[in-house]
Amino acid sequence: MATIEQLGYSAFFIALTCFIAIVARKLNERMSKDGLVKDLFFEAIAAAELCGCCFELIVVADNFGVATYAVFLFALTIWWGRSWGSATACPYTYMEQIVEGEVSMKEAALKIWAQLMGGCAIFRYVQLYWWLELAETHEGRAFEDCKADLQVNLYLGAFIEGFATLCCRLASKVISEKDAKFGAMIDSFIGTSLVVAVYRTAIFVFAAFNYSGGYFNPVLATALKWGCAGNSALEHIIVYWIGSCVGAVLSVPLFKTATFRELFLTEKPKAD
């Protein structure tokens, strides 16, 4: 049975990963000239931090339950929102910006490539920590065969990832425009709630179905689950890249519609 001490090893690893990312960002800030290359390093660092922490969050969820996992994820999303600056560690934010005409295809492609490199390279660091087997929860994890999380129909999985991503992005846009006092916390709560909902029951569709994984981030899904038994490369791309990215891109025109803005952004008159 997992103990508090073992949870402490997971918490230590997550804290260490965040600390290393802080140092890496400071070094990049000092050593790189302002420009695209500097931004690419920031993206790679953010993606590495995200994926490194999420590898350990899988251990937390498997051994200490979804509630403990949600607490860790909520705290981390607030931290990342405060520490990453302009980096996003998420491809579809740049796809949205392409639709908005804010970045070029070339710049977006380079930043997505940097995210993928950072996210995928971090596994060796995670594997080393797991190999030490300081906690029982890490025993056998370093070299075990991974299994895909998708346990529903391929297109249903893509819909779940896409619809939840759409909800996340719309919520983020509303909070950003309203400039809520506790916007970061609200945004983190919404994102965490959607992840937990999909992790548990694939909510939004049919409660009888199991899991899609609830990644809502193609780089994260690829770093953690690419090549795992249970999904082909094409299935992975359809669910975690096409599904999520279509959901995010659809949030751009939907957010601008009069109906949506009237529902979520128009101030309602106060009753006398």
C-alpha positions in Angstrom: 0.0 0.0 0.0 1.3 3.4 -0.9 2.4 5.6 2.0 2.9 9.3 2.6 6.6 8.8 2.5 6.3 7.4 -1.1 4.1 10.4 -2.0 6.9 12.5 -0.7 9.3 11.0 -3.2 6.9 12.0 -6.0 6.5 15.5 -4.6 10.3 15.8 -4.3 10.8 14.8 -8.0 8.1 17.2 -9.2 9.7 20.1 -7.1 13.2 19.2 -8.4 11.9 19.2 -12.0 10.4 22.7 -11.5 13.6 23.9 -9.8 15.8 22.7 -12.7 13.4 24.4 -15.1 13.8 27.7 -13.2 17.6 27.4 -13.5 17.4 26.6 -17.2 15.1 29.6 -17.8 17.5 31.9 -16.0 20.5 30.6 -18.0 18.5 31.0 -21.2 17.6 34.6 -20.2 21.2 35.5 -19.6 22.9 33.6 -22.4 20.6 33.9 -25.3 19.9 37.0 -27.3 16.3 38.2 -27.6 14.6 36.6 -30.6 13.3 33.4 -32.0 16.1 31.1 -30.8 15.6 32.3 -27.2 11.9 31.7 -27.5 12.5 28.2 -28.8 14.6 27.4 -25.8 11.9 28.7 -23.5 9.3 26.5 -25.3 11.6 23.4 -25.0 12.2 24.1 -21.3 8.5 24.6 -20.6 7.6 21.4 -22.4 10.3 19.4 -20.6 9.0 20.7 -17.3 5.4 19.9 -18.1 6.1 16.4 -19.4 8.6 15.6 -16.6 6.1 16.5 -13.9 3.2 14.7 -15.7 5.2 11.5 -15.9 5.3 11.6 -12.1 1.7 12.6 -11.9 0.8 9.3 -13.5 2.5 7.6 -10.5 0.5 9.8 -8.1 -2.8 9.0 -9.8 -2.1 5.3 -10.0 -1.1 5.0 -6.3 -2.8 7.8 -4.4 -6.0 8.4 -6.4 -7.5 11.0 -8.7 -8.2 13.5 -5.9 -4.5 13.7 -4.9 -3.6 13.9 -8.6 -6.0 16.8 -9.0 -4.5 18.7 -6.1 -1.0 18.4 -7.6 -2.2 19.3 -11.1 -4.1 22.3 -9.9 -1.0 23.7 -8.0 1.2 23.0 -11.0 -1.0 24.7 -13.5 -1.0 27.8 -11.4 2.8 27.6 -11.1 3.3 27.1 -14.8 1.0 30.1 -15.6 3.2 32.3 -13.4 6.6 31.0 -14.4 6.5 30.2 -18.2 6.1 33.7 -19.4 5.2 33.7 -23.1 5.9 30.0 -23.5 3.0 27.7 -23.8 4.3 24.1 -24.2 1.2 23.5 -26.2 1.0 23.3 -30.1 -2.5 24.5 -30.6 -1.9 27.9 -29.0 0.2 28.7 -32.1 -2.3 27.2 -34.4 -4.9 29.6 -32.9 -2.4 32.4 -33.5 -2.0 31.3 -37.1 -5.8 31.6 -37.6 -5.7 35.0 -36.0 -2.8 36.1 -38.2 -0.5 36.7 -35.3 2.4 34.3 -36.2 3.7 32.8 -39.4 3.5 29.2 -40.3 7.3 28.9 -40.1 7.6 30.4 -36.6 4.7 28.2 -35.3 6.3 25.1 -36.8 9.6 25.8 -35.1 8.1 26.4 -31.7 6.0 23.2 -32.0 9.2 21.4 -32.9 11.0 22.8 -29.9 8.1 21.7 -27.7 8.3 18.2 -29.0 12.0 18.0 -28.5 11.8 19.2 -25.0 8.8 17.0 -24.1 10.3 13.8 -25.6 13.9 14.3 -24.4 12.9 14.6 -20.7 11.9 10.9 -20.4 15.6 9.9 -19.9 15.7 12.1 -16.9 12.5 10.7 -15.5 13.7 7.1 -16.3 16.9 7.7 -14.3 14.9 8.8 -11.2 12.5 5.8 -11.5 15.5 3.5 -12.0 16.8 4.4 -8.6 13.6 3.0 -7.2 13.7 5.2 -4.1 10.0 4.5 -3.5 8.0 1.3 -4.0 5.7 3.2 -6.4 8.7 3.5 -8.8 9.6 -0.2 -8.8 9.7 -1.6 -12.3 8.5 1.6 -14.0 11.8 2.7 -15.6 11.7 0.0 -18.2 8.1 -1.3 -18.2 6.1 -1.4 -21.4 3.6 1.4 -21.6 -0.1 1.1 -22.5 -2.2 3.6 -24.4 -4.9 5.3 -22.4 -7.5 5.3 -25.2 -10.1 2.7 -24.4 -13.0 4.1 -26.4 -13.8 4.3 -30.1 -11.1 6.1 -32.0 -13.4 8.9 -33.2 -15.2 9.2 -29.8 -11.8 9.6 -28.2 -10.9 12.4 -30.7 -14.3 14.1 -30.0 -13.7 13.9 -26.2 -10.2 15.4 -26.5 -11.4 18.0 -29.0 -14.6 19.0 -27.1 -12.8 19.3 -23.7 -10.0 21.3 -25.3 -12.6 23.6 -26.9 -14.2 24.1 -23.5 -10.8 24.8 -21.9 -9.8 27.3 -24.5 -13.1 29.2 -24.5 -13.0 29.4 -20.7 -9.4 30.7 -20.9 -10.5 33.4 -23.4 -13.5 34.5 -21.4 -11.4 34.7 -18.2 -8.6 36.6 -20.1 -11.1 39.2 -21.5 -12.9 39.6 -18.2 -9.5 40.0 -16.5 -10.9 38.2 -13.5 -9.0 38.9 -10.2 -8.4 35.2 -9.7 -8.3 34.4 -13.4 -5.2 32.1 -13.2 -6.8 30.0 -10.4 -10.2 29.8 -12.1 -8.5 28.8 -15.4 -6.4 26.1 -13.5 -9.5 24.8 -11.8 -11.4 24.5 -15.1 -8.5 22.7 -16.8 -8.0 20.4 -13.9 -11.7 19.6 -13.6 -11.9 18.7 -17.3 -8.8 16.5 -17.1 -10.2 14.6 -14.0 -13.6 14.3 -15.6 -12.2 12.7 -18.8 -9.6 10.7 -16.8 -12.4 9.1 -14.8 -15.4 8.7 -17.1 -15.1 10.3 -20.5 -17.8 12.7 -19.4 -19.4 14.9 -22.1 -20.5 11.9 -24.1 -21.6 8.7 -22.4 -20.8 7.9 -18.8 -20.6 4.2 -19.6 -17.4 4.7 -21.6 -14.0 4.6 -19.8 -11.0 6.8 -20.6 -9.3 8.8 -23.3 -6.5 10.0 -21.0 -7.6 13.7 -20.8 -4.3 15.2 -22.1 -5.7 18.2 -24.1 -2.2 18.8 -25.2 -0.6 17.0 -28.2 3.0 17.4 -27.0 2.1 16.0 -23.6 0.2 13.1 -25.1 3.1 12.3 -27.5 5.8 12.5 -24.8 3.9 10.2 -22.5 2.1 7.8 -24.8 3.6 7.7 -28.3 4.4 4.2 -29.3 2.6 2.6 -26.4 0.7 -0.7 -26.9 -2.9 -0.3 -27.8 -2.8 2.6 -30.3 -1.2 2.9 -33.8 0.7 6.0 -34.7 -2.2 7.1 -36.9 -4.7 6.6 -34.1 -2.6 8.6 -31.7 -2.4 11.5 -34.2 -6.1 11.4 -34.9 -7.1 11.5 -31.2 -4.4 13.6 -29.6 -3.3 15.9 -32.4 -6.2 16.3 -34.7 -8.8 16.1 -32.0 -7.3 18.6 -29.6 -6.1 21.0 -32.3 -9.5 21.1 -34.1 -11.1 21.9 -30.8 -8.7 24.7 -30.1 -8.9 26.2 -33.5 -12.8 26.1 -33.4 -12.6 28.2 -30.2 -11.3 31.2 -32.2 -14.4 31.8 -34.4 -16.8 30.5 -31.7 -15.5 33.0 -29.2 -16.2 35.8 -31.6 -19.8 34.9 -32.3 -22.4 37.3 -31.0 -24.4 34.5 -29.3 -21.4 33.3 -27.3 -20.3 36.8 -26.3 -23.9 37.6 -25.3 -24.0 34.5 -23.1 -20.7 34.8 -21.4 -19.3 38.3 -21.8 -22.2 40.7 -21.8 -22.8 42.3 -18.4 -26.3 41.5 -17.1 -28.3 44.4 -15.7 -28.6 44.2 -11.9 -32.0 43.9 -10.5 -33.2 46.8 -8.4 
